[in-house]
Amino acid sequence: MDRKVKLTARGIAKVYFSKKGDFAAVRDISLDVLENEFLVLLGPGQCGKSVFLHMISGLEEPTAGELTIDGERVAGRSDKLSMVFQRIAILPWKSSLQNAEMGPKYHGVSKAERRRTSREYLKMVGLEGFENHFPRQLSGGMKQRVGIARAYNANPEIFLMDEPFGSLDAQTRYQMQDEILRIWEQDRRTVIFVTNNIEEALYLGDRIILFSRRPAVVKEIYDLSSLGRPRSNVAREFLQLRKHISENMDLDLD
């Protein structure tokens, strides 16, 4: 059975206006995101893909166009969305458990219930036993796991992930790619994941939306269903797709 469309973008554009002149970051992007899909937005650095993600999240307002979730127009922040950033965005003076419970605490969930779900999601991301540790006591990968647990604990229908592994070392990045796939397969939600790494996009995505150099437009869409799961980054089709995308992807000239 075909999956239904969860989120739509139609004619989305973003222009920044200033005395020094107008600056176009995103131009006329239209796409559909399917329910429970792992969608990857791929493009060169500073091309506008994060700006597009921030417009979905409500952190930025589109200059033009419309976003809908389940057919309803979205304007500003939505409780159906939760975001994980590239920069470690957990509070240094709070423990893993306290960071993870921030969403439900904000929404008035009882202490007992939010502690229960926080422990559940910290366990899901592999941090059982680290509930009372503070960020200074955690590695970079563990800090991002706390951020992912916090995002899950907000109980969103759509996860937005803005290059969440970009600041990690190579080995930890590979581990976190496997971890986020394990979590996604265990508790299926819609994921929109931003990266400028072709191999990461191919390893994670159901589809890849390739963006052009700024201002970002949709350059090509790749359906990765033929790769199956789990994937090998040395399989013939994987390598062929990596070569094709590499040749098609704009260079970062900034």
N, C-alpha and C positions, 0 to 999 in steps of 0.2 A: 504494500500500500504506500502511495506517495505521502510524504510528510507535508503537513500544512505549512503555509508561510507564517512565520512568527513575527518578523520585523520587516518593514519595507522602507526604503529611502527613495524619494522621487525628486529629481532635480536639485539635489542639495549643493549649495555653494556657500563659500565663506570668503568675504573680502574684508580686510582690515583697512580702515580709513584713518589717515593722519595728515598733518600739515605737510609732511615730506612726500606725500603721494599715496595712492591706493596700492594695496598689496593683496593679490589673489592667492589664497592657499588651496582652495578646493573649487572645482568648477563642474557643475552639472553631473553629479554622481547619482545614478539610479541603480538599485540592486534589491534583491530579496534575500532574506536570511530564513532558513527553514527551521522548524521546531527540532530541538535536540541536535542541531548541526554544529560541527566544529569548523567554523569558517575562519580562514586566515586572510588578513589584509597584508599584502606584501608590496614593498616598494623601496626605492632608495632612501637614504637618510634625508630627513627634512623635506619630504615630498608632500606632506599634508595628511598622511594616513592617521597620525595621532590626533590631528585637528578634527578629522572626520569622526573618529571614535569619541572624542570629547563632545562633539555635537550630539551624538547618540545618547551619551550619558547625561546631558544637560549642563555640563560644565561650560560649554560654548553654545551660543545661539546662532543658527544658520542665518546667512544673509538672504538666502532664497531656498525654496523647496519645502518638503514636508516629510516627517517621520511618523510612522504608525507602528503600534504594537498590537497584535491581535485585531487589526482593523481600526483601532482607535488612535486618533491623532495624539502625538506626544509633544508637549511643550514644557521644557524645563526638566527637573529631576523626576524620576519615576521609581516607585518602590519595587518595580519589576526588574530593575537593573542594579548590578553591583559591579564595582571596578577594582582591579588590581593594577598598581602602577609599577613602572620600571624602578623608580626611586623607592627605597624602603620607606613605607608610609605608616609604620606602626609607632606608637608613642613610647619613647625610651623610659619613661617613669612608670610604665604599667607592665605588669607581668604578661606572659603569653595568654593566660586565661582572661585577664582583664582586657587585653586588646581584643581578644576574640569575641567578647560579650558586648562590645560597644554598640553594635547595631540593634540587637534586641533590647538593650538597656534604654537606648534612645526612644524606642517604640513602646516603652512601658511594660515590657515583659517582666514577670516576677523574678527575683534574684535566684530562687531555686531552679526555675525552668531555664533561665538563660545560662546558668552555670552548667546545668545538665547538657544542654545542646552544645555549649562551648567545649566541654570535655569530649563530647562525641565527635565534633569536627576536628579538634586537635588530634584525636586518635586517628581519624581518617587520613590526615595528612602526615602521619608518622611521628607525632610529637607527644605521644603518651609518656608521661614521666617528666615532661618539661613545662608543665602547666604553670609552675611558680617561678620559672626562670625569666629574667629580664633581658631585653634585647642585647645588652652588652655581653651577656653570657652565651649568645647564640651566634652561629655562623651565618653568612649571608643567605645561604639556601634555607636555613631554618627560619630566618626572619621572614623570607618570602612565604614559607609554609604558614606562618602565623597570619600573614596577610590574606592568604587563600582561605584559611579557616574562618577568618573574620568575614570575608566576602560570602562564603557559604552560609554562615550563621545569620546573615541578613535575609536568607531564604529568597533569593532572587530567582526569576525565571530565565534571565539572560546574564551571563558573565561577560564583562568587557575586560580584556587583558592587554595592557599597553606595554609591549616589550618587557614582560615581567622578569625575564632571565638575562636581559642584556648586560647587566652589571656583574654577572656571576662569572667565575672562571669556567673554562671549557668543560672540565669533568663534572662540576656541579651542575652546569647547564644541561648536559646530557641526562644526568640523574633526574633533574626537575622536569624535563620533557617526558620521561617515562612516568614520573609521579603524577603529572597533571593528566596524562592519558588514563592512568589507572583510576584516578578520582572521577574523571569524566565518564568512564565506562561503568563505574560503580554507581554513580548517582547522576544520571543523564540530565544535563541542562543544555540550553543553547549557549555556545561560546563564540565570541568574536575576538580573535587574537591578532594583535599587530606585531609584525616583525620585519626586519630588513634582511633576514638570513634565509636564503633559499632552501637550504637543507632542512632547517627547522620547520619551515612552512610545509615542505613535502612530507616530513615525518609526522606532523601533527594533523594536518587538515583533511576534512572531507572535500572541501573545495578551496582554491586559492583565487582571490581577487587581486590581480596585478594592477597596481597604480602606476601612472606615469610620473615623471619628474614634475615638480611644482610648476603651475597649479595642478593638483592631482585630478586626473580623470581615470575612469576604468579603461585599462588598456587591453586586458584579456582576462578570461575566466577559465580556470583549469578544474575539471572534474577529476578527482583522484580515486574514485570508487574502484577502478581497476587495480589499484595497488594493494587493496585488501588491508587487513590488520591481523597481527602485528606486522610492522614493516621493517625491511632491511635497507639501510642506506647504501648498500653495495649491490643491490639487485639491479638487473639490467634495465628494467623499465624506469626505476627510480633514477638511475644515472642518466638515462636518455632525457627524462623530463627535466632534470636539473640542468643539463646542457641547453635544452631548448629555452627554459625560463631565463637562464643566465644570458643567452644571446638576445633575448627579447626585453630584458630589464634595462631601463635607462640608467646611465651612470650618474653617480652623485657628483655634481660639478661644483657644489658649494664649498 
